[in-house]
């Protein structure tokens, strides 16, 4: 006989589920980069085609993220997230088929699944933990970073152990299935709310608010740097002369360090009147990490990996935190999440694609480093606006305003 859970037990269970789901939203991306050289050798794909492979999932994040609020409204956010996990498991399994078309199709599926799931989570956190949504976002981001680190660090060992890169990529479907089963059995269940007419907060209205654009452009630019790391950092490190295994472990270590920054960033953001100092700090760390890894002497490679990881973990955690801090309700958080992640990830897809094109034309590491630092500067310009202590809310007439 089932017993009713206490509020504390329900909260702990929800946090555990968020961590488990978060663990699944990065291995599908980070596990690909360390074996790109093997994929290119086995399939004969050009650097441009490999670049398209790294860009495809990020582009899908942007294309499918805006569908999340629409699906959540019709079938509920809990069922939508379950469907996304099922699609993720299917896409990961499909990448185990040793055929180029299956690799691209599976990558498209995982990108769509992560786009929907990642957009839903800030609104679910805002609904279940309205008072501590920013701090819970740090915990969820920590799980994302841990999943990314595991994907990067275990990709080559799994490929060696299972006998092929395709089997190694497909093995992550097991973790997705575990998350799907746990979410289906234990997800929070709410009675359907009365269908009250909703006014204000449409995507069109959000597009009329500069604050929404600022959050979206910061999300997109810092995400572009993150997906360049997930897609190309091992390749760039191998161009400096490091082995495949060492490049994979350096990337894995960098992503693992993100755990600390992901947890600390929301606390750091609470210390001042707004989030601008924290945002500038993490972006400066990202810039320093790239320079140390790609331009400094080899002795600085591990400090560079650590600095890059701290900056990127904090940057992504703060980007998600801004979504909940810049909105007054969970509904607005869901709308802004769809816009910021949809438009932001579409912008972010240009980063890995640009690096692939530059590598196709044998552009040197010095020029690539300048491009990366330019993206950091672009991101910092929008961080200074998005980090101000302002919020999207509905006024007494139901109109969306910024206060």
NUDRENZA-248304 format. One line per 4 residues: for each residue z, y, x of N, C-alpha, C, O. Coordinates in pm, whole numbers. Atoms other than C-alpha are relative to their C-alpha. Layout:
REM residues N
Z Y X Z Y X Z Y X Z Y X | ...
END
This chain:
REM residues 403
0 -119 85 0 0 0 0 124 88 81 135 180 | 10 -120 -79 -103 340 140 111 95 -34 146 111 -151 | -102 -101 21 167 600 185 -58 137 31 -147 151 115 | 49 -136 -20 112 971 169 48 52 135 165 39 169
-36 -51 -132 106 1132 511 72 133 -13 42 214 -101 | -69 -128 -4 344 1414 592 -94 105 58 -191 70 125 | 86 -103 -58 192 1753 684 -11 -10 152 -119 10 207 | 5 11 -146 288 1702 1050 -86 -118 44 -162 -109 139
82 117 -34 134 1355 1056 -147 28 -26 -233 -12 53 | 139 -34 31 -182 1485 889 -59 93 106 -174 78 145 | 46 -93 -103 -206 1766 1142 -28 -73 130 -131 -49 193 | 20 76 -124 -163 1530 1438 -123 -89 -10 -199 -102 86
117 86 19 -423 1294 1292 -128 82 7 -227 38 67 | 119 -84 -4 -670 1579 1241 -33 41 144 -149 39 184 | 23 -39 -139 -624 1696 1600 -57 -118 80 -149 -100 160 | 51 118 -69 -677 1340 1726 -146 -27 -36 -227 -62 51
139 20 43 -996 1310 1521 -92 104 62 -204 71 103 | 81 -105 -62 -1123 1644 1652 -27 -32 147 -137 -10 197 | 17 37 -141 -1066 1524 2008 -101 -114 13 -188 -110 100 | 91 115 -6 -1246 1195 1941 -143 42 -30 -237 -1 38
135 -49 31 -1542 1371 1779 -52 85 115 -168 71 156 | 42 -85 -110 -1551 1630 2058 -44 -79 122 -137 -38 192 | 38 84 -114 -1569 1356 2320 -144 -47 -8 -205 -79 95 | 135 54 19 -1903 1250 2173 -111 105 8 -229 70 9
102 -104 14 -2081 1586 2172 -58 50 132 -137 145 132 | 60 -38 -127 -2162 1613 2545 -56 -115 83 -152 -93 157 | 59 107 -83 -2224 1267 2702 -149 -21 -24 -222 -56 69 | 142 17 28 -2561 1250 2527 -85 97 82 -201 69 111
72 -100 -77 -2660 1562 2723 27 -16 150 -66 -17 230 | -35 2 -142 -2471 1531 3052 -37 -131 69 -54 -133 191 | 34 129 -62 -2554 1162 3108 -146 -7 41 -183 -95 118 | 144 4 -29 -2926 1242 3129 -31 57 138 -113 2 212
37 -71 -123 -2928 1481 3426 13 -85 127 -79 -82 209 | -11 76 -126 -2795 1245 3699 -107 -107 20 -129 -150 133 | 101 106 -15 -3070 988 3628 -141 54 -21 -235 -24 -38 | 135 -57 20 -3363 1231 3589 -96 -46 108 -213 -71 80
89 45 -108 -3500 1128 3929 -49 -142 -27 -166 -172 -2 | 41 137 33 -3503 761 3820 -99 0 -116 -198 -74 -115 | 91 -7 115 -3664 851 3487 -138 46 45 -239 -12 4 | 128 -51 -48 -3935 1051 3664 -73 -104 84 -195 -118 74
62 103 -84 -3996 770 3915 -55 -114 -86 -164 -164 -59 | 42 113 82 -4019 500 3645 -110 36 -99 -195 -48 -131 | 95 -38 105 -4222 697 3391 -118 81 51 -219 91 -18 | 107 -84 -52 -4435 921 3613 -10 135 -66 -112 203 -52
3 -131 67 -4344 1229 3409 2 112 104 65 100 209 | 3 -116 -88 -4415 1565 3571 131 77 -11 206 58 -106 | -120 -84 12 -4135 1814 3646 2 82 -129 109 105 -186 | 5 -77 124 -4256 2017 3347 36 -87 -119 106 -42 -210
-34 91 109 -4232 1713 3118 148 -36 3 212 -49 -102 | -144 24 -12 -3885 1638 3253 77 122 -48 181 109 -112 | -63 -123 50 -3798 2002 3187 0 5 -151 98 49 -212 | 3 4 146 -3912 1958 2829 103 -97 -55 160 -74 -162
-100 98 44 -3684 1654 2803 140 60 2 221 32 -86 | -131 -64 -5 -3383 1861 2911 12 115 -100 122 149 -144 | -1 -113 93 -3485 2149 2683 6 -47 -145 65 21 -229 | 11 47 138 -3550 1940 2371 133 -8 -74 142 44 -185
-124 8 77 -3188 1863 2277 64 137 -24 122 160 -130 | -57 -133 19 -3079 2224 2332 -75 75 -109 -15 145 -191 | 80 -63 105 -3367 2347 2116 37 -57 -136 44 17 -235 | -41 63 126 -3265 2097 1848 137 52 -46 162 65 -165
-128 -59 37 -2911 2236 1860 -23 128 -78 41 151 -180 | 26 -126 66 -3051 2573 1765 -70 -16 -133 -40 56 -229 | 77 17 123 -3293 2447 1502 84 -60 -112 73 -19 -227 | -74 73 103 -3050 2218 1321 138 57 -29 196 26 -133
-132 -59 26 -2726 2418 1354 7 76 -132 106 62 -203 | -8 -72 127 -2812 2648 1058 0 -91 -123 37 -47 -232 | -3 93 114 -2849 2337 838 142 -43 -35 168 -87 -147 | -135 51 21 -2480 2255 877 70 65 -120 122 -8 -204
-64 -59 118 -2342 2515 627 -68 -41 -130 -1 -62 -232 | 74 41 120 -2616 2420 378 37 -142 -40 61 -169 -158 | -37 138 30 -2538 2048 405 146 -10 -43 180 -85 -135 | -142 6 34 -2162 2109 396 25 46 -143 112 -7 -211
-16 -51 137 -2197 2303 71 -40 -104 -103 15 -106 -213 | 53 95 97 -2387 2018 -95 69 -136 3 90 -196 -102 | -63 133 -6 -2220 1700 30 140 4 59 206 -99 69 | -133 -14 -57 -1901 1838 185 -5 -7 151 -84 -83 207
3 1 -146 -1826 1908 551 40 -134 61 -11 -172 167 | -44 129 -54 -1651 1573 599 -115 -101 0 -138 -169 100 | 113 94 7 -1951 1369 480 -114 43 91 -183 -41 148 | 105 -49 -89 -2190 1591 674 29 -38 144 -61 -79 217
-37 38 -136 -1998 1528 994 -17 -150 22 -60 -192 129 | 20 145 -11 -2001 1152 926 -148 -32 18 -184 -116 100 | 144 22 -14 -2378 1166 882 -51 40 138 -137 -27 195 | 41 -43 -133 -2415 1358 1207 40 -102 106 -37 -129 198
-44 103 -96 -2213 1095 1396 -88 -124 -10 -118 -187 92 | 90 114 17 -2432 820 1248 -135 27 67 -189 -60 135 | 126 -37 -63 -2746 1005 1358 14 1 152 -79 -39 223 | -24 -3 -144 -2594 1054 1704 -1 -141 57 -65 -167 160
-3 139 -48 -2521 683 1743 -140 -60 0 -177 -131 93 | 136 53 7 -2875 597 1631 -90 54 109 -169 -19 168 | 82 -60 -106 -3035 843 1872 35 -54 137 -53 -79 219 | -41 55 -129 -2829 716 2164 -51 -143 18 -98 -179 126
49 138 -8 -2920 356 2085 -151 -3 24 -201 -87 99 | 145 -3 -15 -3288 449 2059 -41 32 144 -145 -15 190 | 34 -31 -140 -3282 590 2413 11 -123 89 -33 -120 204 | -5 124 -76 -3208 235 2527 -130 -76 -1 -147 -169 77
132 65 2 -3564 132 2437 -81 53 118 -101 174 127 | 71 -46 -121 -3764 146 2765 -141 48 -29 -238 -15 13 | 129 -60 30 -4045 363 2634 18 151 -7 120 200 -55 | -11 -147 -6 -4116 734 2682 16 58 -139 96 150 -158
-9 -55 135 -4164 796 2310 140 -21 -57 191 66 -127 | -136 25 48 -3826 636 2234 99 93 69 195 139 6 | -88 -91 -73 -3661 849 2504 -3 139 -63 101 200 -84 | 12 -134 59 -3795 1170 2352 51 1 -144 119 95 -185
-46 6 139 -3731 1060 1991 152 -9 -8 215 58 -90 | -146 12 -1 -3374 955 2069 66 129 43 171 166 -12 | -55 -128 -45 -3312 1282 2253 -8 104 -111 84 184 -127 | 11 -90 115 -3440 1475 1951 109 -28 -101 170 65 -155
-102 37 99 -3203 1283 1723 140 43 44 217 95 -36 | -134 -37 -45 -2898 1342 1941 16 152 -1 125 202 -30 | -8 -146 7 -2981 1712 1964 26 49 -141 107 139 -162 | -22 -38 139 -3003 1739 1586 142 -33 -45 206 47 -113
-136 42 40 -2678 1548 1539 106 91 59 199 132 -11 | -99 -86 -66 -2485 1757 1791 -7 141 -56 95 208 -68 | 14 -132 60 -2627 2077 1642 76 13 -130 143 113 -154 | -70 -2 128 -2491 1991 1298 151 -17 20 230 60 -34
-143 27 -19 -2158 1847 1416 71 116 67 179 156 24 | -64 -109 -72 -2083 2126 1660 16 125 -83 110 202 -61 | -9 -117 88 -2147 2390 1395 110 -17 -103 175 80 -141 | -101 26 103 -1915 2225 1142 142 16 52 231 60 -22
-137 12 -48 -1612 2194 1367 79 131 -1 196 129 -39 | -81 -123 9 -1509 2564 1398 47 31 -142 160 77 -160 | -41 -26 138 -1506 2597 1018 108 -99 -45 200 -61 -117 | -103 98 35 -1306 2273 979 133 36 65 239 24 3
-122 -42 -69 -1055 2396 1238 61 120 -69 183 127 -87 | -49 -120 69 -1028 2732 1061 64 -36 -133 161 26 -175 | -54 42 131 -966 2552 730 132 -74 15 226 -47 -59 | -118 83 -14 -708 2303 855 113 71 76 231 44 51
-99 -69 -83 -532 2533 1106 -29 150 4 -63 202 110 | 40 -141 2 -589 2893 996 79 87 96 24 182 152 | -82 -86 -86 -299 3036 1200 -24 -25 148 -10 66 229 | 19 34 -142 -377 2855 1526 -140 -47 31 -160 -130 120
137 47 -17 -753 2815 1501 -51 26 141 -125 -56 196 | 49 -29 -134 -814 2984 1837 55 -97 103 -18 -141 192 | -59 94 -95 -572 2758 2024 -53 -142 -21 -75 -215 75 | 57 131 28 -702 2446 1849 -143 -9 51 -188 -117 92
135 -2 -55 -1051 2551 1954 2 -36 147 -90 -101 197 | -14 37 -140 -929 2521 2312 17 -150 18 -38 -208 111 | -20 146 -8 -815 2163 2251 -132 -72 -27 -167 -167 44 | 130 61 34 -1149 2074 2089 -99 19 115 -174 -72 149
91 -25 -112 -1339 2239 2375 37 -86 120 -51 -132 193 | -44 89 -107 -1128 2041 2622 -61 -139 -17 -104 -201 80 | 60 131 26 -1251 1723 2454 -150 1 30 -204 -96 83 | 142 -13 -33 -1610 1847 2482 -21 -10 151 -110 -81 199
15 -1 -146 -1563 1911 2853 29 -137 60 -40 -180 153 | -30 134 -49 -1403 1571 2909 -117 -94 -26 -154 -173 60 | 117 82 30 -1694 1403 2734 -116 31 93 -185 -60 139 | 107 -37 -93 -1939 1601 2947 25 -52 139 -68 -98 206
-33 49 -133 -1755 1506 3265 -20 -152 10 -73 -202 109 | 19 146 -1 -1752 1137 3172 -148 -35 0 -191 -126 71 | 144 26 4 -2122 1149 3089 -65 22 136 -149 -57 178 | 59 -31 -130 -2208 1310 3423 47 -97 108 -34 -146 187
-55 83 -107 -1976 1103 3640 -33 -147 -13 -48 -216 88 | 22 143 21 -2043 763 3482 -146 -37 -19 -179 -156 -28 | 141 29 30 -2418 796 3426 -62 -95 103 -119 -198 67 | 59 84 -105 -2528 651 3762 71 -135 11 3 -237 17
-66 131 -2 -2256 380 3777 -37 -89 -118 -57 -209 -101 | 38 80 116 -2341 268 3423 -143 -53 14 -170 -168 -19 | 138 44 -19 -2712 256 3504 -8 -114 101 -83 -210 82 | -2 107 -101 -2640 45 3814 61 -128 -57 9 -238 -35
-71 116 53 -2398 -185 3631 -81 -72 -107 -84 -195 -111 | 75 58 110 -2621 -238 3326 -145 -33 38 -216 -97 -40 | 131 42 -49 -2939 -271 3530 -114 96 -25 -224 73 25 | 108 -97 24 -3139 30 3406 59 130 -52 167 131 -112
-46 -129 52 -3106 397 3324 -3 3 -152 80 70 -214 | 9 -1 146 -3213 330 2964 121 -69 -63 173 -21 -164 | -118 68 52 -2931 82 2907 125 86 20 214 89 -65 | -113 -88 -24 -2686 325 3066 8 113 -102 116 145 -151
2 -107 100 -2795 605 2832 39 -53 -138 110 14 -212 | -28 57 132 -2775 374 2528 145 -41 -17 195 -49 -130 | -137 50 10 -2423 256 2611 94 100 -65 199 61 -117 | -86 -102 61 -2278 585 2486 0 -8 -152 83 55 -217
0 18 145 -2369 481 2132 128 -67 -48 171 -45 -162 | -124 69 39 -2055 263 2130 111 101 -28 184 86 -126 | -103 -102 23 -1828 569 2164 -28 77 -129 65 112 -202 | 35 -70 124 -2017 742 1883 33 -84 -122 79 -31 -223
-34 87 112 -1971 440 1657 150 -5 -24 195 -8 -139 | -146 -2 14 -1597 437 1727 44 128 -72 129 124 -161 | -34 -127 65 -1577 805 1631 -42 1 -147 31 52 -232 | 49 6 139 -1783 743 1316 96 -80 -87 131 -37 -197
-90 85 79 -1556 462 1198 135 70 -21 188 71 -132 | -129 -69 12 -1238 658 1272 -9 118 -95 81 139 -176 | 15 -117 88 -1368 971 1099 -16 -44 -145 44 16 -235 | 24 46 138 -1487 778 792 130 -49 -64 154 -26 -182
-123 57 56 -1150 605 750 113 101 -11 195 92 -102 | -118 -85 -12 -913 887 842 -26 148 -21 67 228 -10 | 31 -142 12 -1092 1216 778 83 65 -112 118 -2 -210 | -74 -69 106 -903 1481 575 -83 6 -127 -203 33 -123
70 -1 128 -992 1465 209 63 106 -90 184 107 -113 | -44 -108 85 -969 1767 -17 -66 -13 -136 -182 -52 -146 | 58 0 133 -1017 1787 -390 -107 108 -8 -86 218 45 | 105 -101 10 -1343 1969 -472 53 128 -65 118 124 -170
-44 -128 55 -1274 2336 -528 -88 40 -117 -204 -1 -128 | 77 -51 112 -1383 2507 -845 -117 80 51 -105 155 148 | 122 -64 -46 -1735 2636 -811 0 148 -38 -71 190 -130 | -4 -143 25 -1652 3004 -802 -121 66 62 -166 26 170
115 -68 -57 -1944 3238 -751 37 68 131 140 136 141 | -26 -56 -131 -1965 3344 -387 -83 126 19 -203 127 -4 | 71 -124 -29 -2053 3699 -296 31 41 142 144 24 189 | -21 -48 -135 -2101 3841 49 -2 -111 102 30 -227 72
-3 97 -109 -2138 3669 380 -124 -84 14 -120 -188 80 | 124 75 -16 -2497 3551 349 -54 21 142 -14 113 212 | 61 -13 -132 -2703 3497 662 -70 134 13 -66 197 118 | 69 -130 -5 -2907 3805 573 99 113 25 72 204 103
-102 -103 -23 -2591 4013 555 57 -9 141 81 94 205 | -49 15 -138 -2465 3867 883 -97 61 100 -55 123 198 | 100 -56 -91 -2791 3966 1049 2 152 2 -50 213 95 | -13 -144 3 -2718 4322 945 124 52 70 147 173 74
-123 -39 -69 -2390 4323 1139 -18 -13 151 -38 -124 201 | 14 10 -146 -2414 4411 1511 97 -99 64 63 -164 162 | -98 92 -57 -2098 4209 1577 -51 -144 -2 -30 -218 94 | 54 135 8 -2270 3891 1459 -105 -23 108 -109 -130 169
101 11 -107 -2562 3956 1697 65 -9 136 20 -85 222 | -68 0 -130 -2323 4023 1984 62 -136 30 52 -187 141 | -57 134 -18 -2140 3694 1931 -111 -102 25 -97 -188 112 | 110 95 -15 -2470 3507 1895 -64 10 138 -90 -92 201
67 -16 -128 -2625 3655 2210 91 -40 116 44 -90 218 | -90 51 -102 -2314 3586 2414 3 -152 -2 -5 -216 103 | 2 146 13 -2302 3231 2281 -126 -58 64 -120 -156 138 | 126 53 -50 -2669 3181 2366 -14 12 151 -59 -83 216
18 -20 -144 -2664 3327 2716 94 -86 82 53 -144 183 | -90 87 -77 -2352 3144 2834 -34 -147 -20 -16 -229 70 | 42 138 24 -2478 2824 2671 -124 -35 83 -140 -149 127 | 117 23 -84 -2806 2864 2859 42 -44 140 -16 -137 197
-52 39 -132 -2610 2848 3185 60 -140 -3 42 -218 90 | -62 132 12 -2417 2545 3061 -105 -111 -4 -88 -215 59 | 101 106 13 -2731 2351 2970 -91 -7 121 -153 -110 146 | 67 9 -130 -2899 2444 3296 80 -92 92 23 -174 164
-85 87 -80 -2601 2279 3465 -14 -145 -45 -32 -234 38 | 11 137 51 -2616 1974 3237 -136 -61 27 -147 -182 50 | 135 54 -16 -2992 1942 3277 -51 -4 143 -127 -94 179 | 66 -16 -128 -3068 2052 3631 91 6 121 40 -3 233
-84 -18 -118 -2762 2090 3856 -14 -114 100 -27 -87 220 | 19 106 -101 -2792 1742 4015 -133 13 74 -139 -11 194 | 130 -17 -65 -3161 1809 4083 4 112 102 -50 98 212 | -11 -113 -92 -3082 2145 4242 85 -37 122 54 2 234
-85 42 -111 -2806 1990 4452 -73 -99 91 -57 -96 213 | 78 94 -82 -3037 1709 4565 -104 75 82 -139 33 192 | 94 -82 -77 -3286 1979 4670 68 62 123 1 97 220 | -74 -50 -116 -3012 2103 4905 31 -112 100 83 -86 209
-17 109 -93 -2997 1757 5061 111 -97 -33 135 -191 43 | -106 93 39 -2712 1585 4876 -61 -124 -64 -171 -118 -119 | 49 125 58 -2752 1225 4762 11 4 -152 80 90 -208 | -5 7 146 -2805 1128 4399 142 -21 -49 186 46 -142
-136 30 42 -2456 984 4371 92 119 22 172 151 -66 | -88 -114 -28 -2285 1284 4538 -30 115 -95 62 183 -141 | 36 -107 93 -2479 1529 4322 57 -28 -139 105 63 -207 | -56 36 131 -2373 1338 4011 151 19 -5 204 68 -105
-145 -16 -1 -2008 1335 4115 41 146 11 143 186 -45 | -29 -142 -7 -2016 1704 4202 -15 65 -137 67 148 -177 | 15 -50 135 -2150 1780 3858 113 -49 -88 169 27 -168 | -109 55 80 -1893 1546 3703 133 69 29 211 96 -63
-124 -70 -35 -1611 1714 3896 1 140 -58 104 187 -107 | 8 -136 54 -1732 2057 3789 28 0 -150 100 86 -200 | -22 7 145 -1741 1952 3424 143 -42 -30 202 4 -128 | -138 43 22 -1402 1780 3456 98 117 12 193 126 -65
-87 -117 -19 -1242 2101 3584 -3 90 -123 92 166 -148 | 9 -81 121 -1362 2265 3264 114 -28 -97 148 57 -179 | -110 35 90 -1079 2083 3086 113 103 10 165 148 -92 | -110 -93 -20 -819 2314 3238 -32 136 -58 49 196 -129
38 -132 48 -1009 2632 3163 -17 3 -151 15 103 -216 | 20 4 145 -1097 2521 2810 132 14 -74 139 80 -178 | -132 -12 62 -727 2484 2727 63 136 26 129 192 -62 | -69 -123 -39 -614 2796 2912 -67 125 -57 1 225 -82
72 -122 38 -884 3039 2797 51 63 -130 71 184 -132 | -51 -65 121 -760 3091 2437 137 63 19 166 168 -40 | -130 -62 -29 -407 3154 2567 -18 127 81 48 228 55 | 29 -118 -80 -545 3395 2825 -55 113 -87 -22 230 -67
60 -100 87 -743 3571 2554 103 70 -88 79 182 -134 | -104 -59 84 -421 3636 2359 87 101 76 166 173 14 | -88 -85 -79 -259 3828 2647 -32 148 -15 59 232 -5 | 40 -140 11 -456 4150 2598 -28 38 -144 -12 -41 -237
34 -48 135 -562 4360 2304 -128 -62 -52 -147 -74 -173 | 123 67 40 -900 4190 2302 -37 -102 107 42 -128 197 | 39 110 -88 -1096 3922 2487 -90 44 116 -134 -41 193 | 92 -45 -104 -1305 4139 2722 45 -35 143 -37 -83 221
-39 38 -137 -1095 4088 3038 -18 -149 28 -65 -187 136 | 16 144 -19 -1093 3711 2989 -147 -37 14 -183 -122 96 | 143 30 -6 -1469 3706 2929 -60 42 133 -138 -33 192 | 51 -45 -129 -1545 3911 3240 47 -93 112 -30 -124 203
-54 88 -103 -1320 3686 3448 -78 -131 6 -117 -174 115 | 67 131 -3 -1486 3360 3343 -146 14 43 -198 -74 111 | 140 -18 -41 -1838 3499 3387 -10 29 150 -104 -16 215 | -1 -23 -145 -1752 3625 3736 20 -132 75 -39 -152 182
-21 130 -62 -1629 3274 3820 -128 -84 -5 -159 -155 91 | 127 72 10 -1957 3125 3696 -97 49 107 -162 -31 175 | 90 -56 -101 -2155 3362 3918 40 -45 140 -45 -85 219 | -47 44 -131 -1939 3279 4219 -26 -147 25 -63 -186 136
23 143 -14 -1969 2906 4155 -144 -33 30 -172 -114 118 | 142 24 -27 -2349 2913 4141 -35 40 143 -107 -33 212 | 36 -47 -133 -2370 3114 4462 54 -94 107 -16 -127 202 | -59 91 -98 -2133 2885 4652 -76 -133 6 -98 -187 114
68 129 3 -2317 2571 4539 -141 7 54 -187 -86 122 | 143 -4 -30 -2671 2691 4595 -35 80 124 -146 66 177 | 34 -87 -113 -2648 2943 4881 99 -8 116 59 9 231 | -101 0 -106 -2322 2908 5075 -12 -127 85 -79 -222 44
1 122 -83 -2271 2656 5360 56 -121 -77 133 -105 -172 | -36 122 73 -2220 2293 5252 149 -20 -11 196 -85 -105 | -146 17 6 -1848 2310 5329 61 62 -125 172 27 -164 | -51 -68 120 -1810 2533 5022 -45 -67 -130 -22 -13 -238
57 59 122 -1975 2290 4780 107 -39 -101 88 -17 -221 | -103 42 96 -1654 2152 4627 76 118 -58 101 119 -179 | -55 -119 64 -1484 2492 4586 -97 64 -99 -56 116 -203 | 99 -55 92 -1810 2607 4428 -5 -78 -130 -15 -19 -238
1 83 121 -1809 2312 4186 122 29 -87 112 36 -209 | -123 -30 74 -1449 2388 4090 -9 136 -68 25 150 -185 | 9 -135 55 -1512 2761 4043 -99 4 -117 -72 67 -219 | 97 4 108 -1822 2694 3834 59 -68 -123 40 -21 -235
-60 71 112 -1632 2444 3619 103 83 -73 106 86 -196 | -100 -86 64 -1343 2682 3557 -66 109 -83 -24 138 -194 | 68 -106 73 -1581 2958 3457 -71 -50 -124 -62 12 -230 | 76 49 115 -1797 2746 3229 91 -57 -108 63 -41 -227
-94 49 101 -1505 2573 3060 62 114 -78 73 109 -200 | -56 -116 67 -1345 2907 2988 -101 75 -83 -69 123 -191 | 104 -73 73 -1673 3065 2882 -34 -64 -133 -44 5 -234 | 35 67 125 -1761 2801 2624 117 1 -97 98 18 -218
-117 -4 87 -1405 2787 2491 15 136 -65 45 146 -184 | -10 -134 56 -1402 3164 2448 -113 29 -99 -92 100 -197 | 111 -20 94 -1745 3159 2281 33 -59 -137 9 5 -239 | -40 60 127 -1616 2919 2015 120 73 -60 130 86 -182
-116 -74 49 -1289 3112 1992 -41 129 -67 19 169 -167 | 47 -124 61 -1480 3431 1917 -47 -22 -143 -32 67 -228 | 47 27 136 -1631 3265 1611 115 4 -99 100 58 -209 | -113 2 93 -1288 3209 1455 77 130 3 136 169 -99
-73 -126 -7 -1136 3535 1579 -76 115 -66 -14 212 -110 | 81 -109 54 -1423 3749 1452 -32 -17 -147 -116 55 -202 | 22 23 143 -1410 3613 1096 134 -11 -70 232 -57 -13 | -125 -4 76 -1148 3650 823 29 -130 -74 145 -159 -102
-18 121 79 -1204 3319 637 -76 -116 61 -163 -96 146 | 70 118 -51 -1317 2964 705 -147 0 -44 -234 -48 29 | 139 -7 46 -1630 3026 496 -83 91 90 -195 56 127 | 71 -90 -90 -1730 3324 709 -11 -60 140 -111 -40 209
6 67 -130 -1644 3122 1021 -114 -101 2 -185 -112 102 | 109 95 7 -1885 2853 905 -136 68 4 -228 20 70 | 126 -74 0 -2159 3108 838 -31 56 139 -142 43 188 | 21 -56 -133 -2110 3282 1172 -26 -111 102 -104 -92 194
23 113 -90 -2092 2944 1347 -145 -46 -9 -208 -73 93 | 139 40 16 -2429 2848 1200 -96 98 63 -193 58 127 | 87 -101 -58 -2585 3178 1303 13 4 152 -87 3 223 | -23 -13 -144 -2424 3199 1647 -52 -121 77 -113 -107 182
45 120 -71 -2495 2839 1741 -148 -27 -25 -217 -76 64 | 142 19 27 -2835 2824 1569 -86 92 85 -171 46 161 | 77 -96 -80 -2974 3142 1720 35 -10 147 -53 3 233 | -43 6 -140 -2768 3104 2036 -61 -117 74 -108 -100 187
54 116 -70 -2883 2753 2120 -152 7 11 -210 -46 106 | 145 -19 -13 -3245 2844 2047 -29 86 122 -122 59 197 | 13 -82 -120 -3207 3117 2307 37 -80 124 -30 -70 227 | -47 77 -115 -3018 2879 2537 -106 -98 49 -111 -130 168
102 97 -39 -3310 2635 2534 -98 58 101 -161 -17 176 | 93 -61 -95 -3515 2886 2733 45 -19 144 -37 -22 235 | -51 14 -135 -3286 2840 3034 -46 -126 70 -110 -116 175 | 48 122 -65 -3350 2472 3114 -153 -4 11 -206 -55 110
146 -1 -5 -3719 2521 3030 -49 87 116 -140 48 190 | 41 -90 -109 -3747 2815 3271 24 -65 136 -59 -53 226 | -28 67 -128 -3583 2616 3550 -103 -110 25 -150 -126 138 | 102 103 -15 -3824 2327 3486 -134 57 42 -202 1 129
127 -65 -37 -4124 2561 3504 6 48 145 -90 31 220 | -14 -50 -137 -3992 2718 3826 -6 -114 101 -66 -99 207 | 7 115 -89 -3942 2377 3983 -141 -58 7 -185 -107 111 | 138 47 2 -4293 2278 3875 -85 77 101 -175 21 163
76 -84 -93 -4424 2568 4084 71 17 135 40 109 211 | -67 4 -130 -4191 2492 4378 67 131 37 62 175 153 | -76 -121 -28 -3985 2807 4346 126 -39 78 190 -139 45 | -112 33 -86 -3712 2812 4610 135 23 -64 147 87 -169
-135 -13 53 -3338 2794 4559 49 144 -1 130 180 -87 | -43 -140 -2 -3292 3160 4653 -45 72 -127 34 145 -187 | 50 -63 122 -3512 3275 4364 69 -58 -124 102 15 -217 | -70 62 113 -3349 3024 4127 142 55 -12 190 78 -123
-135 -56 4 -3007 3157 4223 0 140 -59 88 175 -138 | 10 -135 56 -3116 3513 4145 -21 -3 -151 34 80 -223 | 20 14 144 -3236 3400 3803 131 -34 -70 163 23 -174 | -128 40 59 -2902 3232 3731 98 118 -4 167 137 -104
-90 -115 -3 -2708 3542 3836 -45 107 -99 37 180 -154 | 51 -93 100 -2936 3753 3616 43 -39 -141 74 48 -222 | -46 46 132 -2846 3537 3315 149 31 -17 193 68 -126 | -142 -34 7 -2477 3586 3399 19 147 -34 103 182 -117
-10 -142 27 -2526 3963 3402 -39 32 -145 26 114 -210 | 41 -18 140 -2709 3947 3066 112 -41 -93 142 28 -190 | -110 49 83 -2424 3743 2920 118 96 3 181 119 -100 | -114 -90 -12 -2162 3984 3051 -21 127 -82 75 182 -136
26 -122 77 -2332 4279 2882 35 -19 -147 84 74 -211 | -34 25 140 -2289 4117 2540 146 -40 -17 204 -19 -123 | -142 34 7 -1943 3984 2620 86 125 -16 189 121 -83 | -78 -123 9 -1821 4342 2656 1 57 -142 92 131 -179
2 -41 141 -1924 4406 2294 69 -103 -90 151 -68 -174 | -56 105 85 -1835 4070 2138 149 -18 20 219 -66 -69 | -141 19 -30 -1494 4072 2305 92 104 -59 214 91 -48 | -85 -103 59 -1371 4382 2123 75 -56 -121 29 -150 -186
-86 49 108 -1095 4336 1865 -51 50 -135 4 144 -193 | 58 -33 129 -1310 4355 1552 -21 -130 -78 -17 -239 -21 | 7 120 83 -1360 4118 1258 -93 22 -118 -97 130 -177 | 84 1 120 -1612 4034 987 84 -43 -119 152 -146 -113
-74 35 121 -1459 4033 639 -69 62 -120 -160 144 -107 | 55 -53 125 -1538 4106 276 90 110 -51 212 96 -55 | -81 -108 55 -1429 4437 129 32 -27 -147 -1 -134 -199 | -43 20 139 -1292 4485 -223 -117 -20 -95 -100 -76 -204
118 18 84 -1646 4491 -362 -79 -126 37 -188 -149 -16 | 68 124 -40 -1739 4161 -194 -111 22 100 -193 -68 120 | 103 -29 -99 -1957 4329 69 52 -31 139 169 -7 171 | -37 36 -137 -1957 4208 427 11 127 85 -82 208 88
-22 -116 -85 -1812 4467 665 63 -45 131 115 -156 141 | -66 23 -128 -1688 4486 1024 115 97 14 95 218 1 | -119 -85 -13 -1335 4618 1078 75 -34 127 178 27 157
END
